[in-house]
Amino acid sequence: MRIAILGGSFNPLHIGHCMLADTVAQELGYDRVLFVPAFIPPHKEMRGAVPAADRLAMIERFCADSRDGGGPRFFAEDCEIRRGGVSYTLDTLQYILGAYASELDGKPGLVMGQEVAAQFGKWHCAAEVAAAADLILARRHPDANRIAVAGFENRPAEGYADDFADGGLGCGFAWPHRMLENPVLPVSSTEIRARIAQGKSWRYLVPDAVFRYIRERHFYECAEGW
């Protein structure tokens, strides 16, 4: 089985994440895409993050819906939440290589957006990560919907820059990789949190299961991202 890993805060999961996973499965031939929510991301301080268990639950509900509809095989993987602490990708890869050893065909694919890839050299044990996985770089552009997101944006941490602060991949990406020609949807979790708090439209920026979960629990309805 060919397995790809899509990690992130998923605060919340949105249609851009879903489309990216679908493109990886459909166009690169991966049998399973694992959504791996971070417990504590090493590169940013999350603003207005709902509890890890709820971020996981939103992913699980979406994955269940997608399988019921006969779509690609999406699964939630909670290893970073169970592990606790800062969520380093190398630890996750080592877990996946062990937990799926009897099923895995080749290296797992590791999906990352171009703004993340631009700072890959700063990652914990970046060379080991590149050796353990097939790196898949996805296109992503800065948010362009002109909604006020001050107070909802994550803060960079541990020497990382803001998203797109260095203009994307710049001079190139030094590690072996594959560039994914994925559709670029101008949506972000930051914008969704801001839209909910400001009473703006956001219904169709997230999957149905995620929309229902957020509405049931009244997440993101207060100012300053929470």
Backbone bond lengths (Angstrom), bond angles and torsions (degrees), N, CA, C in turn:
res aa  C-N    CA-C-N  psi(-1)  N-CA   C-N-CA  omega(-1)  CA-C   N-CA-C  phi
1 M - - - 1.457 - - 1.531 109.61 -
2 R 1.317 116.93 133.19 1.459 121.89 176.34 1.533 108.22 -91.63
3 I 1.329 115.38 124.72 1.463 121.76 -174.53 1.522 109.92 -119.57
4 A 1.324 116.01 133.07 1.463 122.08 174.28 1.526 108.96 -115.57
5 I 1.320 115.66 149.25 1.459 123.06 -177.83 1.524 109.13 -115.55
6 L 1.322 115.96 127.95 1.467 121.85 175.62 1.520 107.43 -123.06
7 G 1.315 116.10 103.88 1.455 120.95 -178.19 1.514 112.32 -100.73
8 G 1.323 115.98 165.15 1.459 120.69 177.91 1.509 111.28 162.03
9 S 1.321 115.02 179.41 1.468 120.20 177.24 1.523 110.88 -76.70
10 F 1.343 116.46 -36.05 1.465 122.33 -178.19 1.532 110.47 50.98
11 N 1.325 114.07 59.00 1.466 121.94 -172.32 1.542 111.40 -123.79
12 P 1.355 118.30 64.13 1.461 127.02 4.88 1.539 112.24 -103.19
13 L 1.333 115.41 174.50 1.464 122.09 169.14 1.522 108.73 -60.42
14 H 1.360 117.14 136.86 1.464 119.49 -179.93 1.532 110.82 -135.28
15 I 1.327 115.49 179.34 1.463 119.90 -173.58 1.529 112.38 -66.04
16 G 1.315 118.10 -25.56 1.456 120.13 176.27 1.523 111.17 -64.58
17 H 1.338 116.65 -43.27 1.465 120.63 175.63 1.529 110.18 -59.86
18 C 1.323 115.36 -44.94 1.469 120.58 -176.11 1.523 111.27 -64.63
19 M 1.333 116.32 -43.93 1.456 120.58 179.17 1.519 111.19 -64.55
20 L 1.313 116.92 -38.14 1.456 121.42 178.02 1.528 110.46 -62.65
21 A 1.327 116.90 -47.41 1.465 120.70 179.02 1.522 111.10 -61.88
22 D 1.325 116.21 -40.06 1.462 120.43 179.93 1.528 110.82 -64.92
23 T 1.326 117.46 -39.81 1.459 121.46 179.02 1.525 110.76 -65.03
24 V 1.331 116.81 -41.99 1.473 120.90 178.23 1.522 110.49 -60.79
25 A 1.333 116.41 -45.21 1.463 120.17 -179.07 1.520 112.12 -68.13
26 Q 1.320 116.12 -46.84 1.460 121.09 -173.78 1.523 113.04 -74.92
27 E 1.314 117.29 -43.26 1.455 120.32 -170.79 1.523 114.19 -96.94
28 L 1.330 117.65 -22.87 1.461 120.13 177.56 1.526 112.20 -105.41
29 G 1.331 117.12 -3.50 1.450 120.84 173.33 1.516 116.02 76.23
30 Y 1.338 117.12 29.50 1.465 119.42 176.54 1.529 109.66 -82.80
31 D 1.335 115.33 136.45 1.466 120.91 -178.02 1.526 112.09 -79.66
32 R 1.319 115.82 -27.05 1.463 119.95 -177.08 1.517 109.02 -145.47
33 V 1.329 116.19 134.03 1.462 121.62 173.67 1.522 107.44 -114.19
34 L 1.322 115.80 122.39 1.462 121.56 -179.98 1.523 109.82 -97.36
35 F 1.328 116.74 120.36 1.463 121.89 171.93 1.528 107.21 -85.78
36 V 1.332 116.74 120.28 1.469 121.30 -175.52 1.526 109.32 -117.88
37 P 1.332 118.26 97.24 1.467 119.54 178.30 1.528 111.35 -72.81
38 A 1.326 115.77 133.81 1.466 120.89 179.31 1.524 110.30 -74.03
39 F 1.303 115.99 145.10 1.466 120.05 171.93 1.525 108.73 -79.58
40 I 1.339 116.78 -57.67 1.464 122.42 172.10 1.524 107.07 -132.61
41 P 1.336 119.03 109.26 1.471 120.22 178.59 1.527 110.25 -64.39
42 P 1.343 117.76 139.48 1.467 119.31 179.90 1.513 113.98 -75.32
43 H 1.347 117.90 -17.78 1.462 120.61 -169.93 1.522 114.30 -106.99
44 K 1.338 117.95 -0.78 1.459 118.14 -179.46 1.521 111.22 -156.28
45 E 1.322 114.85 154.55 1.461 121.90 172.68 1.518 107.12 -99.15
46 M 1.323 116.91 115.28 1.458 120.65 -173.39 1.522 111.13 -72.58
47 R 1.340 115.68 134.08 1.454 121.82 175.30 1.521 109.08 -98.01
48 G 1.317 116.48 126.99 1.451 120.57 174.83 1.509 113.96 65.42
49 A 1.334 117.71 34.65 1.461 119.81 -178.65 1.523 110.35 -76.76
50 V 1.315 115.98 130.99 1.460 119.58 171.65 1.519 107.69 -73.65
51 P 1.325 119.07 163.23 1.470 120.55 -179.26 1.523 111.90 -54.74
52 A 1.321 115.10 148.72 1.464 120.81 -177.92 1.521 111.70 -55.50
53 A 1.324 116.98 -38.57 1.462 120.48 -179.31 1.527 111.50 -62.02
54 D 1.328 117.16 -34.04 1.467 120.38 179.21 1.526 111.37 -77.64
55 R 1.322 117.56 -36.15 1.464 118.80 175.49 1.534 109.76 -63.27
56 L 1.317 116.31 -39.19 1.467 120.85 175.76 1.522 111.32 -64.58
57 A 1.323 117.15 -43.19 1.466 121.08 -178.14 1.526 111.38 -61.95
58 M 1.339 117.55 -38.05 1.464 119.93 178.18 1.526 110.47 -62.76
59 I 1.332 116.68 -41.35 1.461 120.75 178.38 1.525 110.19 -65.28
60 E 1.321 116.90 -44.41 1.466 120.22 -179.15 1.521 111.67 -60.36
61 R 1.313 116.76 -39.95 1.469 119.47 179.81 1.525 111.03 -67.31
62 F 1.330 116.49 -41.43 1.464 119.11 177.15 1.527 110.97 -62.77
63 C 1.324 116.99 -44.89 1.463 120.72 -178.16 1.527 110.67 -62.33
64 A 1.314 117.11 -41.17 1.464 120.28 178.54 1.518 110.58 -62.78
65 D 1.328 117.26 -42.73 1.468 121.08 178.23 1.524 111.24 -62.27
66 S 1.323 116.95 -41.50 1.467 120.09 -176.55 1.520 110.85 -67.31
67 R 1.313 117.55 -35.28 1.471 119.90 178.77 1.519 110.85 -73.62
68 D 1.314 117.41 -36.54 1.465 120.58 177.60 1.522 110.84 -61.27
69 G 1.332 116.57 -31.85 1.453 120.49 -179.14 1.513 114.02 -86.80
70 G 1.334 116.56 3.86 1.449 119.82 177.86 1.514 114.27 79.10
71 G 1.338 117.60 17.65 1.456 121.12 -178.55 1.511 112.25 -83.06
72 P 1.351 116.46 -169.03 1.464 120.63 178.58 1.525 111.23 -57.45
73 R 1.281 114.83 159.66 1.467 119.82 -174.56 1.527 110.15 -87.22
74 F 1.328 114.68 91.69 1.452 122.22 177.99 1.532 109.14 -96.96
75 F 1.335 115.85 139.44 1.454 120.90 179.59 1.524 110.11 -139.32
76 A 1.332 116.00 146.74 1.458 121.89 171.72 1.525 108.41 -87.42
77 E 1.316 116.16 135.33 1.468 121.95 176.72 1.526 107.77 -122.40
78 D 1.320 116.91 116.72 1.463 121.54 -171.47 1.523 114.06 -98.47
79 C 1.334 118.43 20.17 1.465 120.48 -173.37 1.529 112.82 -61.04
80 E 1.340 118.37 -36.25 1.465 119.45 -178.38 1.525 111.23 -72.41
81 I 1.314 116.94 -34.53 1.467 120.56 177.11 1.527 110.06 -69.13
82 R 1.330 116.70 -43.24 1.458 119.57 178.93 1.526 111.39 -66.11
83 R 1.325 116.09 -34.37 1.462 120.12 -179.09 1.527 111.09 -71.28
84 G 1.328 117.18 -34.21 1.459 121.53 -178.86 1.524 111.35 72.68
85 G 1.321 116.22 177.88 1.456 121.01 179.45 1.518 112.31 68.84
86 V 1.331 115.54 -164.52 1.464 121.26 179.54 1.528 108.90 -71.24
87 S 1.327 116.16 135.90 1.466 121.74 -174.14 1.528 110.48 -93.38
88 Y 1.322 116.27 93.67 1.456 121.04 178.20 1.525 110.18 -89.14
89 T 1.338 115.68 135.07 1.455 121.05 -175.18 1.518 112.18 -63.16
90 L 1.325 118.64 -36.24 1.460 119.96 -180.00 1.525 111.07 -60.66
91 D 1.334 117.15 -41.33 1.468 120.22 177.24 1.521 110.93 -60.70
92 T 1.327 115.97 -40.55 1.461 120.51 179.80 1.519 111.20 -66.50
93 L 1.323 117.31 -43.49 1.459 120.68 178.15 1.524 111.26 -60.97
94 Q 1.324 116.54 -42.82 1.464 119.54 179.38 1.523 110.86 -63.61
95 Y 1.331 116.21 -37.24 1.460 119.35 176.49 1.525 110.54 -65.35
96 I 1.324 117.97 -47.81 1.465 121.79 -179.07 1.524 110.82 -60.39
97 L 1.332 117.46 -42.39 1.463 121.41 -179.83 1.517 111.61 -62.02
98 G 1.340 115.85 -33.29 1.457 119.31 177.71 1.515 113.27 -81.80
99 A 1.337 116.33 -47.51 1.466 120.53 -174.23 1.528 112.31 -67.97
100 Y 1.320 117.02 -30.31 1.467 120.84 -176.81 1.533 112.14 -110.34
101 A 1.323 116.81 18.96 1.463 121.00 -173.51 1.525 112.84 -56.29
102 S 1.323 117.34 -38.57 1.468 120.20 -176.41 1.522 112.55 -76.28
103 E 1.337 117.58 -14.26 1.469 121.61 -176.70 1.521 113.36 -111.24
104 L 1.314 117.09 -22.76 1.455 121.89 -168.29 1.524 111.89 -73.05
105 D 1.319 115.54 130.83 1.461 123.55 175.86 1.520 108.21 -106.88
106 G 1.330 117.09 103.02 1.460 120.82 -177.67 1.518 112.24 77.96
107 K 1.316 115.74 -167.72 1.459 121.06 179.13 1.530 109.68 -74.15
108 P 1.330 117.22 149.50 1.468 118.15 171.12 1.524 110.15 -69.20
109 G 1.329 115.92 148.55 1.455 120.37 172.80 1.518 109.54 -84.38
110 L 1.312 117.35 138.82 1.463 122.06 178.54 1.521 108.46 -117.39
111 V 1.317 116.67 113.69 1.468 122.64 -175.73 1.520 109.92 -92.39
112 M 1.321 116.47 130.78 1.468 120.28 176.14 1.521 109.48 -142.54
113 G 1.327 115.63 144.95 1.449 120.98 176.89 1.520 111.13 -73.70
114 Q 1.313 116.76 157.61 1.455 120.65 -176.12 1.521 112.65 -62.53
115 E 1.339 117.72 -31.22 1.462 119.77 179.06 1.520 111.40 -70.22
116 V 1.338 116.88 -30.43 1.461 121.69 175.82 1.526 109.57 -76.69
117 A 1.320 116.25 -42.49 1.465 121.17 -179.16 1.519 111.91 -59.88
118 A 1.339 116.82 -31.85 1.460 120.76 -179.05 1.524 111.86 -61.96
119 Q 1.339 117.17 -21.12 1.461 121.37 -179.13 1.534 112.03 -116.06
120 F 1.329 115.30 19.89 1.462 120.06 -176.21 1.529 112.25 -58.96
121 G 1.319 117.37 -33.19 1.461 120.51 -179.99 1.516 114.18 -61.40
122 K 1.335 117.33 -19.28 1.462 121.86 178.85 1.532 112.34 -87.58
123 W 1.326 116.73 -8.08 1.464 119.99 -176.80 1.520 111.23 -63.74
124 H 1.303 115.69 153.89 1.456 122.85 172.51 1.529 108.84 -62.85
125 C 1.334 116.85 117.75 1.468 122.48 177.87 1.530 111.70 55.36
126 A 1.340 115.93 50.64 1.463 120.06 -175.81 1.524 112.56 -58.03
127 A 1.328 118.08 -41.68 1.462 120.43 -178.66 1.519 111.50 -62.96
128 E 1.335 116.88 -39.43 1.463 120.50 178.28 1.522 111.48 -67.06
129 V 1.332 116.50 -36.97 1.467 120.43 176.57 1.527 109.66 -62.51
130 A 1.335 116.52 -46.72 1.462 120.76 -179.04 1.523 111.92 -62.95
131 A 1.330 117.15 -32.12 1.461 120.79 179.90 1.524 111.88 -76.13
132 A 1.344 116.99 -29.93 1.460 120.89 -174.06 1.520 113.46 -87.04
133 A 1.334 117.89 -15.94 1.467 120.91 -173.61 1.522 110.89 -135.69
134 D 1.320 115.86 159.22 1.458 122.31 168.42 1.524 107.06 -88.34
135 L 1.312 117.57 113.95 1.461 121.51 -174.73 1.525 110.52 -80.37
136 I 1.325 115.40 130.99 1.460 122.95 -179.98 1.517 107.60 -121.66
137 L 1.333 116.75 116.86 1.458 121.32 -178.26 1.524 109.68 -99.71
138 A 1.327 115.73 125.55 1.460 122.01 -178.30 1.522 110.07 -104.69
139 R 1.317 115.26 142.27 1.465 120.25 176.87 1.518 109.30 -70.72
140 R 1.322 115.61 140.79 1.454 120.95 172.84 1.512 108.08 -154.52
141 H 1.323 117.12 140.41 1.460 121.51 -179.94 1.527 109.35 -116.60
142 P 1.323 116.80 157.61 1.473 120.04 178.49 1.522 111.70 -58.30
143 D 1.317 114.95 152.62 1.466 120.20 176.49 1.531 109.32 -59.44
144 A 1.329 115.34 137.18 1.467 118.11 -174.44 1.521 112.81 -134.61
145 N 1.312 117.76 23.77 1.463 119.72 -175.09 1.520 113.47 -95.59
146 R 1.324 116.84 2.97 1.467 122.22 171.53 1.538 114.00 61.27
147 I 1.296 117.32 26.94 1.457 120.00 174.38 1.527 108.51 -92.31
148 A 1.322 117.00 143.88 1.462 120.95 -179.90 1.522 110.03 -70.87
149 V 1.332 115.99 119.07 1.469 119.39 -177.50 1.522 111.88 -117.43
150 A 1.340 118.19 6.04 1.460 120.24 177.42 1.524 109.11 -57.76
151 G 1.312 116.34 132.13 1.459 121.08 -177.00 1.515 113.33 94.19
152 F 1.338 116.70 -9.15 1.462 120.74 -179.06 1.529 112.18 -118.00
153 E 1.330 116.77 -10.07 1.456 120.91 -177.04 1.521 111.28 -79.24
154 N 1.336 115.83 143.31 1.451 120.79 173.89 1.523 109.51 -70.77
155 R 1.332 116.16 150.78 1.453 120.51 178.63 1.526 109.57 -98.59
156 P 1.346 118.28 135.65 1.466 119.72 176.50 1.522 110.35 -65.61
157 A 1.322 116.10 149.29 1.457 121.21 -178.88 1.522 109.69 -139.68
158 E 1.331 115.36 164.27 1.461 122.50 173.73 1.525 113.30 56.13
159 G 1.348 116.45 37.76 1.454 120.07 175.42 1.506 115.91 82.56
160 Y 1.332 117.58 4.18 1.457 120.83 177.50 1.521 109.73 -82.23
161 A 1.334 115.68 155.62 1.463 121.30 177.56 1.514 109.44 -94.31
162 D 1.328 116.55 167.42 1.459 120.97 171.35 1.522 109.42 -60.55
163 D 1.334 116.87 157.08 1.455 120.83 175.42 1.523 110.38 -54.39
164 F 1.318 116.12 132.58 1.464 123.50 176.36 1.527 113.28 65.82
165 A 1.331 118.31 12.32 1.459 119.97 -178.49 1.522 112.03 -64.33
166 D 1.341 117.01 -26.04 1.460 119.31 -179.48 1.519 112.11 -104.60
167 G 1.338 116.77 15.00 1.447 119.84 175.35 1.509 115.26 79.12
168 G 1.310 117.75 23.82 1.462 120.24 177.44 1.512 111.69 91.26
169 L 1.345 117.77 -142.93 1.453 121.04 -174.08 1.534 113.09 -77.90
170 G 1.312 116.84 -12.77 1.455 119.30 174.11 1.521 112.30 57.27
171 C 1.331 115.92 -116.88 1.463 120.98 -174.29 1.519 112.94 -79.68
172 G 1.281 119.19 1.60 1.459 120.03 178.47 1.509 112.19 120.99
173 F 1.311 114.18 173.31 1.462 122.29 -177.47 1.517 107.25 -113.97
174 A 1.328 116.94 123.48 1.462 120.93 -166.64 1.528 114.44 -82.52
175 W 1.313 118.01 -8.30 1.459 120.80 -175.90 1.534 110.40 -104.90
176 P 1.337 117.87 152.76 1.472 119.34 176.84 1.527 110.43 -57.56
177 H 1.331 115.60 135.02 1.462 118.77 -175.93 1.525 109.81 -160.62
178 R 1.308 113.65 171.05 1.462 121.20 172.22 1.519 107.82 -123.87
179 M 1.328 117.25 132.82 1.466 121.27 178.66 1.519 108.81 -91.21
180 L 1.310 116.40 125.66 1.454 122.05 -178.07 1.521 110.31 -91.24
181 E 1.315 117.00 128.27 1.465 121.17 177.60 1.530 109.47 -89.11
182 N 1.305 114.83 66.24 1.465 121.01 -176.70 1.522 111.31 -87.79
183 P 1.341 117.60 150.32 1.468 119.97 172.38 1.533 109.90 -61.84
184 V 1.297 116.84 140.10 1.459 121.14 -179.30 1.524 108.70 -103.14
185 L 1.309 116.66 111.31 1.465 121.52 179.46 1.526 108.64 -100.43
186 P 1.329 118.67 125.23 1.467 121.70 -177.27 1.524 112.01 -77.74
187 V 1.321 115.49 69.92 1.465 121.16 179.70 1.518 108.10 -141.15
188 S 1.318 116.57 146.63 1.458 121.32 178.51 1.526 109.41 -144.32
189 S 1.324 115.05 158.06 1.464 119.87 175.80 1.521 110.85 -62.57
190 T 1.328 116.87 -35.98 1.467 120.76 177.96 1.523 110.87 -58.60
191 E 1.334 115.34 -48.19 1.461 118.92 -179.60 1.524 111.54 -63.24
192 I 1.319 116.89 -39.89 1.466 119.86 -179.53 1.528 110.42 -63.39
193 R 1.319 117.40 -44.09 1.474 119.57 177.45 1.523 110.43 -59.79
194 A 1.332 116.32 -42.64 1.467 120.00 179.83 1.527 111.31 -64.98
195 R 1.324 116.84 -42.32 1.462 120.63 -179.43 1.526 111.39 -63.03
196 I 1.312 116.87 -42.58 1.463 119.87 -179.92 1.525 109.84 -63.16
197 A 1.337 117.05 -47.79 1.466 120.80 -178.18 1.521 112.25 -64.06
198 Q 1.344 117.13 -31.18 1.460 121.47 -177.40 1.523 113.03 -93.06
199 G 1.328 116.94 3.65 1.455 120.08 177.88 1.514 113.93 72.00
200 K 1.323 117.59 24.00 1.462 121.68 179.64 1.527 110.65 -93.25
201 S 1.311 115.98 169.60 1.460 121.21 -179.40 1.530 111.25 -68.60
202 W 1.342 117.24 135.08 1.464 121.37 178.00 1.529 112.14 -149.60
203 R 1.321 116.99 -0.78 1.468 122.90 -170.40 1.521 113.71 -49.80
204 Y 1.314 118.02 -44.88 1.464 120.89 -171.79 1.529 113.43 -98.86
205 L 1.325 116.19 17.11 1.461 120.93 174.72 1.523 111.91 -92.93
206 V 1.323 116.83 -7.17 1.460 122.08 -179.86 1.529 109.32 -131.80
207 P 1.332 118.66 157.67 1.462 120.51 174.98 1.531 111.18 -63.26
208 D 1.327 116.30 158.19 1.463 121.09 -178.44 1.522 112.38 -53.90
209 A 1.332 116.48 -45.41 1.469 120.09 -176.87 1.525 111.41 -62.59
210 V 1.321 116.61 -37.72 1.460 120.89 179.26 1.525 110.21 -71.11
211 F 1.333 117.06 -41.10 1.462 121.07 177.19 1.538 110.55 -56.90
212 R 1.321 116.52 -48.25 1.464 119.95 -178.72 1.530 111.27 -62.91
213 Y 1.316 116.47 -40.64 1.465 120.10 -178.71 1.530 111.04 -64.60
214 I 1.324 117.02 -44.83 1.469 120.50 179.35 1.523 111.18 -63.60
215 R 1.332 116.39 -43.50 1.460 120.14 -179.85 1.524 111.68 -64.73
216 E 1.320 117.80 -41.32 1.471 121.57 -179.43 1.524 111.51 -60.57
217 R 1.335 116.21 -35.67 1.472 120.77 -173.69 1.531 113.49 -105.42
218 H 1.323 116.77 0.03 1.467 122.10 176.32 1.524 111.90 57.70
219 F 1.331 116.88 38.05 1.453 120.39 178.38 1.526 111.33 -70.49
220 Y 1.337 115.28 150.18 1.464 125.24 171.75 1.532 113.54 66.69
221 E 1.320 119.68 15.32 1.452 120.25 -174.08 1.516 114.44 -83.35
222 C 1.335 117.96 -13.20 1.455 120.15 -178.98 1.523 110.50 -94.98
223 A 1.325 116.15 160.72 1.455 121.59 178.91 1.518 110.28 -68.10
224 E 1.328 116.03 170.61 1.452 124.19 -178.54 1.527 111.41 60.17
225 G 1.335 116.02 32.01 1.455 120.38 169.59 1.507 115.68 81.21
226 W 1.326 118.82 5.18 1.481 117.91 -175.69 1.514 112.32 -139.96
